[in-house]
């Protein structure tokens, strides 16, 4: 009778080990699924954060560009005004100098 009890205990232990192995595989699959889901969530959160940051940087860069363009426009306006004043003041002298250079003589 001891031999049969021993065999039954071995069979029961094998069944229990199989159940534990099956349970471990199920937990592993569940953990892998959870890990994949969490990884996807982290990726999505990171990408959303990156998109927001890019949007902020784009807005800041657009403001800087607008300011730079405005400064260049002001500089251009000042330069054009100075050129217009110089033209009004020195027009006749410029015409005479150009004429002399082109014709190689005096007017």
DSSP file (Angstrom, degrees, kcal/mol; ACC not computed):
  #  RESIDUE AA STRUCTURE BP1 BP2  ACC     N-H-->O    O-->H-N    N-H-->O    O-->H-N    TCO  KAPPA ALPHA  PHI   PSI    X-CA   Y-CA   Z-CA
    1    1 A X     >        0   0    0      0, 0.0     4,-2.1     0, 0.0     5,-0.2   0.000 360.0 360.0 360.0 -29.8    0.0    0.0    0.0
    2    2 A X  H  >  +     0   0    0      1,-0.2     4,-2.5     2,-0.2     5,-0.2   0.874 360.0  55.0 -63.1 -37.2    2.9    2.4    0.6
    3    3 A X  H  > S+     0   0    0      2,-0.2     4,-2.3     1,-0.2    -1,-0.2   0.910 108.5  46.9 -64.9 -42.9    3.9    2.0   -3.0
    4    4 A X  H  > S+     0   0    0      2,-0.2     4,-2.7     1,-0.2    -1,-0.2   0.899 112.5  50.3 -66.3 -41.5    0.5    3.1   -4.3
    5    5 A X  H  X S+     0   0    0     -4,-2.1     4,-2.5     2,-0.2    -2,-0.2   0.909 110.6  50.0 -61.9 -41.6    0.4    6.0   -1.9
    6    6 A X  H  X S+     0   0    0     -4,-2.5     4,-2.3     2,-0.2    -2,-0.2   0.923 111.7  47.2 -63.4 -44.5    3.8    7.1   -3.1
    7    7 A X  H  X S+     0   0    0     -4,-2.3     4,-2.8     2,-0.2     5,-0.2   0.913 112.6  50.2 -63.4 -43.1    2.8    6.9   -6.8
    8    8 A X  H  X S+     0   0    0     -4,-2.7     4,-2.6     1,-0.2    -2,-0.2   0.891 110.8  49.0 -63.1 -39.2   -0.4    8.8   -6.0
    9    9 A X  H  X S+     0   0    0     -4,-2.5     4,-2.5     2,-0.2    -1,-0.2   0.892 111.7  49.1 -66.6 -38.8    1.6   11.5   -4.2
   10   10 A X  H  X S+     0   0    0     -4,-2.3     4,-2.5     2,-0.2    -2,-0.2   0.924 113.1  46.9 -65.8 -44.2    4.0   11.7   -7.1
   11   11 A X  H  X S+     0   0    0     -4,-2.8     4,-2.5     2,-0.2    -2,-0.2   0.912 113.5  48.7 -63.8 -42.8    1.1   12.0   -9.6
   12   12 A X  H  X S+     0   0    0     -4,-2.6     4,-2.5     2,-0.2    -2,-0.2   0.904 111.5  49.3 -63.9 -40.8   -0.6   14.6   -7.4
   13   13 A X  H  X S+     0   0    0     -4,-2.5     4,-2.6     2,-0.2    -2,-0.2   0.890 110.5  51.0 -65.2 -39.1    2.7   16.5   -7.2
   14   14 A X  H  X S+     0   0    0     -4,-2.5     4,-2.6     2,-0.2    -2,-0.2   0.908 111.2  47.8 -64.5 -41.8    3.1   16.3  -10.9
   15   15 A X  H  X S+     0   0    0     -4,-2.5     4,-2.6     2,-0.2    -2,-0.2   0.910 112.9  48.5 -63.2 -43.0   -0.4   17.7  -11.4
   16   16 A X  H  X S+     0   0    0     -4,-2.5     4,-2.5     2,-0.2    -2,-0.2   0.904 111.9  49.1 -65.2 -40.4    0.2   20.4   -8.9
   17   17 A X  H  X S+     0   0    0     -4,-2.6     4,-2.6     2,-0.2    -2,-0.2   0.896 111.2  50.1 -65.8 -40.0    3.5   21.3  -10.7
   18   18 A X  H  X S+     0   0    0     -4,-2.6     4,-2.7     2,-0.2    -2,-0.2   0.909 111.2  49.1 -63.4 -41.8    1.7   21.3  -14.1
   19   19 A X  H  X S+     0   0    0     -4,-2.6     4,-2.6     2,-0.2    -2,-0.2   0.913 112.3  48.0 -64.2 -42.2   -0.9   23.6  -12.6
   20   20 A X  H  X S+     0   0    0     -4,-2.5     4,-2.5     2,-0.2    -2,-0.2   0.905 112.4  49.0 -64.5 -40.7    1.8   25.9  -11.2
   21   21 A X  H  X S+     0   0    0     -4,-2.6     4,-2.3     2,-0.2    -2,-0.2   0.916 112.6  47.9 -64.8 -42.6    3.6   25.9  -14.5
   22   22 A X  H  X S+     0   0    0     -4,-2.7     4,-2.3     2,-0.2    -2,-0.2   0.910 112.5  49.1 -62.5 -43.6    0.4   26.7  -16.4
   23   23 A X  H  X S+     0   0    0     -4,-2.6     4,-2.6     2,-0.2    -2,-0.2   0.897 110.3  50.9 -63.4 -40.6   -0.4   29.5  -13.9
   24   24 A X  H  X S+     0   0    0     -4,-2.5     4,-2.6     2,-0.2    -2,-0.2   0.901 110.2  49.4 -64.6 -41.1    3.1   30.9  -14.3
   25   25 A X  H  X S+     0   0    0     -4,-2.3     4,-2.5     2,-0.2    -2,-0.2   0.897 111.3  49.4 -64.9 -39.7    2.8   30.9  -18.1
   26   26 A X  H  X S+     0   0    0     -4,-2.3     4,-2.5     2,-0.2    -2,-0.2   0.918 112.3  47.5 -64.4 -43.3   -0.6   32.7  -17.8
   27   27 A X  H  X S+     0   0    0     -4,-2.6     4,-3.0     2,-0.2    -2,-0.2   0.904 111.2  51.6 -63.6 -40.5    0.9   35.3  -15.4
   28   28 A X  H  X S+     0   0    0     -4,-2.6     4,-2.7     2,-0.2    -2,-0.2   0.928 111.4  46.8 -62.0 -45.0    3.9   35.7  -17.8
   29   29 A X  H  X S+     0   0    0     -4,-2.5     4,-2.3     2,-0.2    -1,-0.2   0.909 113.6  49.0 -63.1 -41.1    1.5   36.3  -20.7
   30   30 A X  H  X S+     0   0    0     -4,-2.5     4,-2.7     2,-0.2    -2,-0.2   0.912 111.7  48.7 -64.1 -42.5   -0.5   38.7  -18.6
   31   31 A X  H  X S+     0   0    0     -4,-3.0     4,-3.0     2,-0.2    -2,-0.2   0.898 110.5  50.9 -64.4 -40.5    2.6   40.6  -17.5
   32   32 A X  H  X S+     0   0    0     -4,-2.7     4,-2.5     2,-0.2    -2,-0.2   0.907 111.7  47.8 -63.8 -40.9    3.8   40.8  -21.1
   33   33 A X  H  X S+     0   0    0     -4,-2.3     4,-2.5     2,-0.2    -2,-0.2   0.931 113.7  47.0 -63.8 -45.7    0.4   42.2  -22.2
   34   34 A X  H  X S+     0   0    0     -4,-2.7     4,-2.9     1,-0.2     5,-0.2   0.908 112.5  50.2 -62.2 -41.9    0.5   44.7  -19.3
   35   35 A X  H  X S+     0   0    0     -4,-3.0     4,-2.6     2,-0.2    -2,-0.2   0.913 110.9  48.6 -63.5 -42.9    4.0   45.7  -20.1
   36   36 A X  H  X S+     0   0    0     -4,-2.5     4,-2.3     2,-0.2    -2,-0.2   0.910 113.3  47.8 -63.7 -41.8    3.2   46.2  -23.8
   37   37 A X  H  X S+     0   0    0     -4,-2.5     4,-2.5     2,-0.2    -2,-0.2   0.933 113.8  46.3 -64.6 -46.4    0.1   48.3  -22.8
   38   38 A X  H  X S+     0   0    0     -4,-2.9     4,-2.7     1,-0.2    -2,-0.2   0.886 111.7  52.1 -64.4 -38.2    2.1   50.4  -20.4
   39   39 A X  H  X S+     0   0    0     -4,-2.6     4,-2.5    -5,-0.2    -1,-0.2   0.922 110.6  47.8 -63.1 -43.6    4.9   50.8  -22.9
   40   40 A X  H  X S+     0   0    0     -4,-2.3     4,-2.7     2,-0.2    -2,-0.2   0.901 111.9  50.2 -63.7 -41.1    2.4   52.0  -25.5
   41   41 A X  H  X S+     0   0    0     -4,-2.5     4,-2.7     2,-0.2    -2,-0.2   0.923 111.1  48.5 -63.4 -44.2    0.9   54.4  -22.9
   42   42 A X  H  X S+     0   0    0     -4,-2.7     4,-2.7     2,-0.2    -2,-0.2   0.915 112.0  49.6 -61.3 -42.7    4.3   55.8  -22.0
   43   43 A X  H  X S+     0   0    0     -4,-2.5     4,-2.8     2,-0.2    -2,-0.2   0.933 111.8  48.1 -61.2 -46.5    5.1   56.3  -25.7
   44   44 A X  H  X S+     0   0    0     -4,-2.7     4,-2.4     2,-0.2    -2,-0.2   0.912 113.0  47.8 -62.1 -43.2    1.8   58.1  -26.3
   45   45 A X  H  X S+     0   0    0     -4,-2.7     4,-2.5     2,-0.2    -1,-0.2   0.915 112.9  48.7 -64.4 -42.2    2.3   60.3  -23.3
   46   46 A X  H  X S+     0   0    0     -4,-2.7     4,-2.7    -5,-0.2    -2,-0.2   0.927 112.2  48.3 -62.7 -45.1    5.9   61.1  -24.4
   47   47 A X  H  X S+     0   0    0     -4,-2.8     4,-2.6     2,-0.2    -2,-0.2   0.895 111.9  49.4 -64.6 -39.7    4.8   61.9  -28.0
   48   48 A X  H  X S+     0   0    0     -4,-2.4     4,-2.4     2,-0.2    -1,-0.2   0.918 112.2  48.2 -64.8 -42.2    2.0   64.1  -26.8
   49   49 A X  H  X S+     0   0    0     -4,-2.5     4,-2.4     2,-0.2    -2,-0.2   0.907 112.0  49.6 -63.0 -41.9    4.4   66.0  -24.5
   50   50 A X  H  X S+     0   0    0     -4,-2.7     4,-2.8     2,-0.2    -2,-0.2   0.902 109.8  51.4 -64.7 -40.6    6.8   66.3  -27.4
   51   51 A X  H  X S+     0   0    0     -4,-2.6     4,-2.4     2,-0.2    -2,-0.2   0.917 110.7  48.3 -62.5 -42.8    4.1   67.6  -29.6
   52   52 A X  H  X S+     0   0    0     -4,-2.4     4,-2.3     2,-0.2    -2,-0.2   0.925 112.9  48.1 -62.6 -43.2    3.1   70.2  -27.0
   53   53 A X  H  X S+     0   0    0     -4,-2.4     4,-2.7     2,-0.2    -2,-0.2   0.912 111.2  50.0 -64.5 -42.7    6.7   71.3  -26.6
   54   54 A X  H  X S+     0   0    0     -4,-2.8     4,-2.9     1,-0.2    -1,-0.2   0.909 109.5  52.2 -61.3 -41.5    7.2   71.5  -30.3
   55   55 A X  H  X S+     0   0    0     -4,-2.4     4,-2.2     2,-0.2    -2,-0.2   0.914 110.9  47.2 -61.2 -43.2    4.1   73.6  -30.6
   56   56 A X  H  X S+     0   0    0     -4,-2.3     4,-2.5     2,-0.2    -2,-0.2   0.922 113.0  48.4 -64.1 -43.9    5.4   76.0  -27.9
   57   57 A X  H  X S+     0   0    0     -4,-2.7     4,-2.9     1,-0.2     5,-0.2   0.905 110.3  51.9 -64.4 -41.0    8.8   76.2  -29.5
   58   58 A X  H  X S+     0   0    0     -4,-2.9     4,-2.5     2,-0.2    -1,-0.2   0.919 110.5  48.4 -60.7 -43.2    7.2   76.9  -32.9
   59   59 A X  H  X S+     0   0    0     -4,-2.2     4,-2.2     2,-0.2    -2,-0.2   0.922 112.9  47.7 -63.1 -44.0    5.1   79.7  -31.4
   60   60 A X  H  X S+     0   0    0     -4,-2.5     4,-2.4     1,-0.2    -2,-0.2   0.918 112.8  48.4 -62.7 -43.5    8.2   81.2  -29.7
   61   61 A X  H  X S+     0   0    0     -4,-2.9     4,-2.7     1,-0.2    -1,-0.2   0.883 109.5  52.9 -65.4 -38.2   10.2   81.0  -32.9
   62   62 A X  H  X S+     0   0    0     -4,-2.5     4,-2.5    -5,-0.2    -1,-0.2   0.909 109.9  48.6 -63.6 -41.2    7.4   82.6  -34.9
   63   63 A X  H  X S+     0   0    0     -4,-2.2     4,-2.4     2,-0.2    -2,-0.2   0.924 112.1  48.6 -63.9 -43.8    7.3   85.5  -32.4
   64   64 A X  H  X S+     0   0    0     -4,-2.4     4,-2.6     1,-0.2    -2,-0.2   0.914 111.6  49.8 -61.8 -41.8   11.1   85.9  -32.6
   65   65 A X  H  X S+     0   0    0     -4,-2.7     4,-2.8     2,-0.2    -2,-0.2   0.910 110.0  50.8 -64.1 -41.7   10.9   85.8  -36.4
   66   66 A X  H  X S+     0   0    0     -4,-2.5     4,-2.6     2,-0.2    -1,-0.2   0.915 111.7  47.6 -62.0 -42.7    8.2   88.5  -36.4
   67   67 A X  H  X S+     0   0    0     -4,-2.4     4,-2.5     2,-0.2    -2,-0.2   0.915 112.6  49.0 -64.3 -42.3   10.2   90.7  -34.2
   68   68 A X  H  X S+     0   0    0     -4,-2.6     4,-2.4     2,-0.2    -2,-0.2   0.912 112.5  47.8 -64.2 -41.9   13.3   90.2  -36.3
   69   69 A X  H  X S+     0   0    0     -4,-2.8     4,-2.8     2,-0.2    -2,-0.2   0.907 111.1  50.9 -65.1 -41.6   11.3   91.0  -39.5
   70   70 A X  H  X S+     0   0    0     -4,-2.6     4,-2.4     2,-0.2    -2,-0.2   0.919 110.8  48.9 -61.8 -42.6    9.8   94.1  -37.8
   71   71 A X  H  X S+     0   0    0     -4,-2.5     4,-2.4     1,-0.2    -2,-0.2   0.910 112.5  47.8 -63.5 -41.8   13.3   95.3  -36.8
   72   72 A X  H  X S+     0   0    0     -4,-2.4     4,-2.7     2,-0.2    -2,-0.2   0.885 110.1  52.7 -66.2 -38.3   14.6   94.7  -40.4
   73   73 A X  H  X S+     0   0    0     -4,-2.8     4,-2.7     2,-0.2    -2,-0.2   0.912 110.3  47.8 -62.2 -42.6   11.6   96.6  -41.8
   74   74 A X  H  X S+     0   0    0     -4,-2.4     4,-2.6     2,-0.2    -2,-0.2   0.920 112.3  49.0 -63.7 -43.2   12.3   99.5  -39.5
   75   75 A X  H  X S+     0   0    0     -4,-2.4     4,-2.5     1,-0.2    -2,-0.2   0.913 112.1  48.8 -62.7 -42.2   16.0   99.5  -40.5
   76   76 A X  H  X S+     0   0    0     -4,-2.7     4,-2.9     2,-0.2     5,-0.2   0.910 110.6  50.9 -63.1 -42.8   15.0   99.3  -44.2
   77   77 A X  H  X S+     0   0    0     -4,-2.7     4,-2.5     2,-0.2    -2,-0.2   0.918 111.8  47.1 -61.8 -43.5   12.5  102.2  -43.7
   78   78 A X  H  X S+     0   0    0     -4,-2.6     4,-2.4     2,-0.2    -2,-0.2   0.915 113.7  48.1 -64.2 -42.4   15.3  104.3  -42.1
   79   79 A X  H  X S+     0   0    0     -4,-2.5     4,-2.5     2,-0.2    -2,-0.2   0.910 112.3  48.4 -65.1 -42.1   17.7  103.4  -44.8
   80   80 A X  H  X S+     0   0    0     -4,-2.9     4,-2.7     2,-0.2    -2,-0.2   0.904 111.6  49.9 -65.3 -40.4   15.3  104.2  -47.5
   81   81 A X  H  X S+     0   0    0     -4,-2.5     4,-2.4    -5,-0.2    -2,-0.2   0.913 111.9  48.2 -63.5 -42.1   14.4  107.6  -45.9
   82   82 A X  H  X S+     0   0    0     -4,-2.4     4,-2.5     2,-0.2    -2,-0.2   0.896 112.5  49.1 -65.1 -39.6   18.1  108.4  -45.6
   83   83 A X  H  X S+     0   0    0     -4,-2.5     4,-2.7     2,-0.2    -2,-0.2   0.905 110.5  50.5 -66.0 -41.7   18.6  107.5  -49.3
   84   84 A X  H  X S+     0   0    0     -4,-2.7     4,-2.7     2,-0.2    -2,-0.2   0.914 111.5  48.2 -61.9 -42.8   15.6  109.6  -50.3
   85   85 A X  H  X S+     0   0    0     -4,-2.4     4,-2.4     2,-0.2    -2,-0.2   0.922 112.6  48.3 -63.3 -43.6   17.0  112.6  -48.4
   86   86 A X  H  X S+     0   0    0     -4,-2.5     4,-3.2     2,-0.2    -2,-0.2   0.894 111.6  50.6 -64.3 -38.5   20.4  112.1  -49.9
   87   87 A X  H  X S+     0   0    0     -4,-2.7     4,-1.3     2,-0.2    -2,-0.2   0.938 111.3  47.3 -63.4 -47.1   18.9  111.8  -53.3
   88   88 A X  H  < S+     0   0    0     -4,-2.7     4,-0.2     1,-0.2    -2,-0.2   0.896 119.2  41.0 -61.4 -39.4   16.9  115.0  -52.8
   89   89 A X  H  < S+     0   0    0     -4,-2.4    -2,-0.2    -5,-0.2    -1,-0.2   0.916 129.1  25.7 -74.6 -44.4   20.0  116.8  -51.6
   90   90 A X  H  X S+     0   0    0     -4,-3.2     4,-2.5    -5,-0.2     5,-0.2   0.179  82.4 115.4-111.5  16.2   22.6  115.5  -54.0
   91   91 A X  H  X S+     0   0    0     -4,-1.3     4,-2.7     1,-0.2     5,-0.2   0.925  80.4  45.9 -54.3 -51.9   20.5  114.6  -57.1
   92   92 A X  H  > S+     0   0    0      1,-0.2     4,-2.4    -4,-0.2    -1,-0.2   0.896 113.1  49.6 -62.4 -41.0   22.1  117.1  -59.4
   93   93 A X  H  > S+     0   0    0      2,-0.2     4,-2.5     1,-0.2    -1,-0.2   0.889 112.0  49.0 -65.7 -38.3   25.6  116.2  -58.3
   94   94 A X  H  X S+     0   0    0     -4,-2.5     4,-2.8     2,-0.2     5,-0.2   0.923 110.8  49.3 -66.7 -44.0   25.0  112.5  -58.8
   95   95 A X  H  X S+     0   0    0     -4,-2.7     4,-2.6    -5,-0.2    -2,-0.2   0.934 113.4  47.1 -60.4 -45.1   23.5  113.1  -62.3
   96   96 A X  H  X S+     0   0    0     -4,-2.4     4,-2.4    -5,-0.2    -1,-0.2   0.910 112.5  49.1 -63.5 -43.0   26.5  115.2  -63.2
   97   97 A X  H  X S+     0   0    0     -4,-2.5     4,-2.2     2,-0.2    -2,-0.2   0.909 113.0  47.2 -65.0 -41.6   29.0  112.6  -61.8
   98   98 A X  H  X S+     0   0    0     -4,-2.8     4,-2.8     2,-0.2     5,-0.3   0.925 111.4  50.8 -64.8 -44.5   27.3  109.8  -63.7
   99   99 A X  H  X S+     0   0    0     -4,-2.6     4,-2.8    -5,-0.2     6,-0.3   0.926 111.2  48.7 -58.1 -44.8   27.2  111.8  -66.9
  100  100 A X  H  X S+     0   0    0     -4,-2.4     4,-1.9     1,-0.2     5,-0.4   0.906 113.0  46.9 -63.7 -42.2   30.9  112.5  -66.5
  101  101 A X  H  < S+     0   0    0     -4,-2.2    -1,-0.2     2,-0.2    -2,-0.2   0.884 115.8  45.2 -67.7 -38.4   31.8  108.9  -65.8
  102  102 A X  H  < S+     0   0    0     -4,-2.8    -2,-0.2     1,-0.2    -1,-0.2   0.934 122.9  33.5 -73.5 -45.4   29.7  107.6  -68.7
  103  103 A X  H  < S-     0   0    0     -4,-2.8    -2,-0.2    -5,-0.3    -1,-0.2   0.682  98.2-132.6 -87.1 -16.8   30.8  110.1  -71.3
  104  104 A X  S  < S+     0   0    0     -4,-1.9     2,-0.2    -5,-0.3    -3,-0.2   0.687  75.5  72.5  76.0  16.5   34.3  110.4  -70.0
  105  105 A X  S    S-     0   0    0     -5,-0.4     2,-0.3    -6,-0.3    -1,-0.3  -0.682  87.8 -76.2-141.8-164.3   34.2  114.2  -70.2
  106  106 A X              0   0    0     -2,-0.2    -9,-0.0    -3,-0.1   -10,-0.0  -0.773 360.0 360.0-104.3 149.6   32.7  117.2  -68.6
  107  107 A X              0   0    0     -2,-0.3    -1,-0.1   -11,-0.1   -11,-0.0   0.514 360.0 360.0 -74.0 360.0   29.1  118.3  -69.0
